[in-house]
Amino acid sequence: MAVFPWHSRNRNYKAEFASCRLEAVPLEFGDYHPLKPITVTESKTKKVSRKGSTSSTSSSSSSSVVDPLSSVLDGTDPLSMFAASADPASLAATTDNSRKKRDRDDNSIVGSDFEPWASKRGEILARYTTTEKLSINLFMGSEKGKAGTAISAMSEKVRTRLEELDDFEEGSQKELLNLTQQDYVNRIEELNQSLKDAWASDQKVKALKIVIQCSKLLSDTSVIQFYPSKFVLITDILDTFGKLVYERIFSMCMDNHSILPDHFSPENVNDTAKETCLNWFFKIASIRELIPRFYVEASILKCNKFLSKTGISECLPRLTCMVRGIGDPLVSVYARAYLCRALLTEMMERCKKLANNALLLNSVMSAFRAEFIATRSMDFIGMIKECDESGFPKHLLFRSLGLNLALANPPESDRLQILNEAWKVITKLKNPQDYINCAEVWVEYTCKHFTKREVNTVLADVIKHMTPDRAFEDSYPQLQSIIKKVIAHFHDFSVLFSVEKFLPFLDMFQKESVRVEVCKCIMEVFIKHQQEPTKDPVILNALLHICKTMHDSVNALTLEDEKRMLAYLINGFIKMVSFGRDFEQQLSFYVEARSMFSNLEPVLVQLIHACVAYCFITIPSLVGIFTRLNLYLHSGQVALANQCLSQADAFFKAAISLVPEVPKMINIDGKMRPSESFLLEFLCNFFSTLLIVPDHPEHGVLFLVRELLNVIQDYTWEDNSDEKIRIYTCVLHLLSAMSQETYLYHVDKVDSNDSLYGGDSKFLAENNKLCETVMAQILEHLKTLAKDEALKRQSSLGLSFFNSILAHGDLRSNRLNQLSVNLWHLAQRHGCADTRTMVKTLEYIKKRSKHPDMGHLTDLALRLPLQTRT
């Protein structure tokens, strides 16, 4: 292939900048700004008479932001309305007036801050949902077919009566299958309404049948994720039935239009009401199946008040024993839950009256809301003091109380007294495990409501109890929890490290893995909450020790994820250290940090950016190939900016020598990817730097560019890759820029080749020879693409090379002009070129030809025909 001589176009960068700059348009800056919200201003004017003028106007304005979406929708959001209407929680949260009244009665006993069942009910229905199909199987028998048989025996009549109780309606059987969740809810609501209708029409037996059949549904656990919601729906029916029975008996106690007082005794109840009450209990006791018999009796358990003062207490052990007969553990647990809910107020009274009530008291503190417990902290402390130590240890009760106080705040006036009362018991514990289990909970309460003095006292007490016999070795989880709670409340590390016993507390973590985890927790909090750089020696010494502990844990078996995490934490600390203008101190800190954290590559990368002085000896120890390449380039640029020319040359030579080591595939975020695109990006950045690097007086003209071209030529590229030619095109751009009289950019106080050679003819001749060599490589590659499968690539590369010649070459040279015409035809050959791109390019050439000194482009444009596809 013939060699085409290269002639670079002379560039006047200042004139090109001026021609490309946008035309300046005067703009009056006032209140207008394109990013300001649209406002509507209402102006009110009034005339004010002044001397020497007929009138003047003063205005007052008020602006309001107009939201076009809200104005169109009249403030309504149809999506939100739809979501609200479709929300199962909102559908299930509807309650009748009777339930609200009973909730108010319960609140009067347990307190207004006790979480009502209505709110908990809605949460359960919203949380436990399913997409599976559900079924309701209600068995209803008939006695009409047995009418021909004479039943005279008393036992047969009793059997028939019991069978009626197990039926829902005579002569029918209902089995509803493949119900959606909403259909199921609707059907249960219909049964609830049927219960009320039957009761209102004086069909008491039918109402009882409905309750019995619904209770049987609780034995079905086929769709287990929906069972909590089913429990809520069915117990709604049971609650309705229990209320109806209670109000029925209560109304029978009215004599001469007087009703029973709120706190009545069985002596106030007349015989008719008592007989009716007993009759209901006898009916329920006749139910043959265990589950419906238990639930129905539990629903009317409060009716025992009409019969005896101790009726509920006497029934409770029997009902508890009945639950033991339920085989399914899930059904059994929910049966106990219903019994507890039905007897909530009785449980609270029992806690106060019983002397040995520790187990029950612990259950109450574990189950009730934290706000409820915290508000009555002193009451619970009083009950804990009166408990018998032998039945249930008091320290466990204080632990349960502390768990609640960590979630909710007690009255401010009681906080110190609560801590004193609790710690009196905790500090007397002899068993280290009992002690630490309690202390762990109360540390959070102390940090939350008190100062570092009280926290220091608590930490000292923990050290005192856990140090003998190395008891801390068996309690690392609890000790870790204490540290996390302390640092969660003390974000000012100058205050934290001034706590005298904090660092001695850290010394108890003797196991390396645990100690590292604790150090990681501390550093995470520091990075998250430290807003300003620090040079506090107390903080620096403590955190250096902590970071050193993390770093020294790294070994050959440490996972890469763990290394990245540790490096991130250490780097976060290094970034937050600043000594201001004291560069000597800053450098001394970096030197110390490098000596301490030499095993973590990302930390070394951070130190390289912070301290260029150690770059050259540290970069080779890194593993990532592109990390090393980019750091060599970055370090060389910094050295060049600081007039360290020999150091800059060393960095650039090291980068060039490293290019052959670039593998074909590299690991990016755990995936293997081709490296050529990354290499192209790096080399383009490198070329931009080489423009301003002055030649070394002992190494010849453009020695760095020549070395880099040799490396690129010897590098093994992929067979179907064009990246090598794209790199050569970038080299052509670089050499063209190097031949200019004045370069596009410079480094302050560094003389580049334009100043050193001053447009010397020998330098320009060497430059043009390199350009011809690069052009020959590009054209040779284009020739190899003359195959059917590569024609599109040939067209694209040909047009790209044409544009490069157009931008950087002097087309007044006949041979270079002819080469550009040949490339134009090559790009359009075989119909692979984009017509729109070709048209735009030709229009650009015609536009350029009108500029001064660009008249030769007019002839070129006439020689560039446009071909169309047929």
Secondary structure, 3 states (H helix, E strand, C coil): CCCCCCCECCCCHHHHHHHHCCCCCCCCCCCCCCCCCCEEEEEEEEECCECCECCCEEEEEEEEECCHHHHHCCCCCHHHHHHHHHCHHHHHCCCCHHHHHHHHHHHHHHCCCCCCHHHHHHHHHHHCCCCCCEEEEECCCCCHHHCCCCCCCHHHHHHHHHHHHHCCCCCCCEEEEEECHHHHHHHHHHHHHHHHHHHHCCCHHHHHHHHHHHHHHHHCCCCHHHHHHHHHHHHHHHHHHHHHHHHHHHHHCCECCECCCCCCCHHHCCHHHHHHHHHHHHHHHCCCCHHHHHHHHHHCHHHHHHCCCCHHHHHHHHHHHHHCCCCCHHHHHHHHHHHHHHCHHHHHHHHHHCCCCHHHHHHHHHHCCHHHHHHCHHHHHHHHHHCCCCCCCHHHHHHHHHHHHHHCCCCHHHHHHHHHHHHHHHCCCCCHHHHHHHHHHHHHHHHHHCCHHHHHHHHHHHHHHHCHHHHHHHCHHHHHHHHHHHHHHCCCHHHHCCCCCHHHHHCCCCCHHHHHHHHHHHHHHHHHHCCCCECCHHHHHHHHHHHHHHHHCCCCCCCHHHHHHHHHHHHHHHHCECCCCCHHHHHHHHHHHHHHCCCCHHHHHHHHHHCHHHHHHHHHHCCCHHHHHHHHHHHHHHHHHCCCHHHHHHHHHHHHHHHHHCCCEEEECCEEEECHHHHHHHHHHHHHHHCCCCCCCCCCCCHHHHHHHHHHHHCCCCCCCCHHHHHHHHHHHHHHHHCCCCCCCCCCCCCCHHHHHCCCHHHHHHHHHHHHHHHHHHHHHHHHCCCHHHHHHHHHHHHHHHHHHHHHECCCCHHHHHHHHHHHHHHHHHHCCCHHHHHHHHHHHHHHCCCCCCCHHHHHHHCCCCCCCC
